[in-house]
Amino acid sequence: MTDISRLIDLAKKRRRKGSSVEEVLASLRSEGATIVDCLKVVREVEGVRLGRAKEIVDSSDTWADVRESNERVRSLAMQALDESEDLD
């Protein structure tokens, strides 16, 4: 479990020093932050709404592996739903 306050402080310091959002996300992930932690940090540090924070995190190179995995799962789920409707 991560301490979100510590991650927010870390992110704020790195942003003040000129790190990009991508660099901050990479450092957070290396510190053990989850994708949900990163969403919370981006919301707080960047001052954006949840939807925008999700766009930022989901489109980052840091979380590309998770994004690709989630897309595959969604695709398989949709295919399974389509196939089950064909059986009706």
HELIX and SHEET records of a PDB file:
HELIX    1   1 ILE A    4  ARG A   16  1                                  13    
HELIX    2   2 VAL A   21  SER A   30  1                                  10    
HELIX    3   3 ILE A   35  GLU A   46  1                                  12    
HELIX    4   4 LEU A   50  ASP A   58  1                                   9    
HELIX    5   5 ALA A   64  LEU A   87  1                                  24    
END                                                                             
